[in-house]
Amino acid sequence: MKCSGFSDRGLKRDGNEDSFFMGKNIFLVSDGMGGHDRGEVASEIIIETLKEEIKNFENIIVDENTQKQRIKKLLNDSIIKSRDNIKEFVKTNNLSS
């Protein structure tokens, strides 16, 4: 399968806050918060955290319920870690949440 990705800031924003990643068997998209302060940083933190947390995801074959449950838990845990990493960034950089 061939794929490509492109994100556009649109007509209303000065910058683009979206981030994405395309792996062998996974596509990640993090939509920015539409002009919120440091939305592009939050979007990038999410993608980088998910990439790190699910780097073995591509080796998981989804053909049995137990494997599907492993993937679901892995993604859920990765999203929670992304949220925690954003909170840490906000705290470290003295930003309001």
C-alpha positions as CSV (number, residue, x, y, z in Angstrom):
1,M,0.0,0.0,0.0
2,K,1.2,3.5,-0.8
3,C,0.2,6.5,1.2
4,S,1.0,10.1,1.6
5,G,0.1,12.9,4.0
6,F,-0.5,16.6,3.7
7,S,-1.8,19.1,6.2
8,D,-2.9,22.7,5.3
9,R,-3.3,25.6,7.7
10,G,-6.5,26.7,5.9
11,L,-7.6,30.2,5.3
12,K,-8.2,31.3,8.9
13,R,-4.9,30.5,10.7
14,D,-1.4,31.9,10.5
15,G,0.2,28.5,11.2
16,N,-0.6,24.9,11.1
17,E,-1.0,23.1,14.4
18,D,-1.6,19.6,12.9
19,S,0.8,16.7,13.1
20,F,0.8,13.3,11.6
21,F,2.8,10.1,11.3
22,M,2.6,7.3,8.8
23,G,4.1,3.9,9.7
24,K,4.0,0.5,8.1
25,N,0.6,-0.4,9.5
26,I,-0.5,2.6,11.4
27,F,-1.5,6.2,10.7
28,L,-1.6,8.8,13.4
29,V,-3.2,12.2,13.2
30,S,-3.2,14.9,15.8
31,D,-5.5,17.8,15.0
32,G,-4.3,21.1,16.5
33,M,-6.6,23.1,18.8
34,G,-7.6,25.8,16.3
35,G,-5.5,28.7,17.5
36,H,-4.9,27.8,21.2
37,D,-1.6,28.8,22.6
38,R,1.1,26.3,21.7
39,G,-1.4,24.0,19.9
40,E,1.3,23.0,17.5
41,V,3.5,21.9,20.4
42,A,0.7,19.8,22.0
43,S,0.0,18.2,18.6
44,E,3.6,17.3,18.1
45,I,3.9,16.0,21.7
46,I,1.0,13.7,21.1
47,I,2.5,12.2,17.9
48,E,6.0,11.8,19.3
49,T,4.6,10.1,22.4
50,L,2.4,7.8,20.5
51,K,5.2,6.9,18.1
52,E,7.4,6.0,21.0
53,E,4.8,4.1,22.9
54,I,3.6,2.1,20.0
55,K,6.8,1.4,18.1
56,N,6.2,-2.3,18.4
57,F,2.6,-1.9,17.2
58,E,3.5,-2.8,13.7
59,N,4.6,-6.2,14.8
60,I,1.2,-7.0,16.3
61,I,-1.0,-9.1,14.0
62,V,-4.7,-8.3,14.5
63,D,-6.4,-11.7,14.0
64,E,-7.5,-12.7,17.4
65,N,-9.6,-11.0,20.1
66,T,-6.7,-11.0,22.6
67,Q,-4.4,-9.2,20.2
68,K,-7.2,-6.6,19.5
69,Q,-7.5,-6.1,23.2
70,R,-3.7,-5.6,23.5
71,I,-3.8,-3.0,20.8
72,K,-6.8,-1.2,22.4
73,K,-5.0,-1.1,25.7
74,L,-1.7,0.0,24.1
75,L,-3.4,2.9,22.3
76,N,-5.4,3.9,25.4
77,D,-2.3,3.9,27.6
78,S,-0.4,5.8,24.9
79,I,-3.1,8.5,24.8
80,I,-3.0,8.9,28.6
81,K,0.8,9.2,28.5
82,S,0.5,11.9,25.8
83,R,-1.9,13.8,27.9
84,D,0.5,13.6,30.9
85,N,3.4,14.7,28.7
86,I,1.4,17.8,27.6
87,K,0.5,18.6,31.2
88,E,4.2,18.3,32.1
89,F,5.1,20.6,29.2
90,V,2.6,23.2,30.4
91,K,3.9,23.0,34.0
92,T,7.6,23.1,33.0
93,N,7.0,26.1,30.7
94,N,4.7,28.0,33.1
95,L,1.8,28.0,30.7
96,S,-1.8,28.0,31.7
97,S,-3.7,24.8,31.0
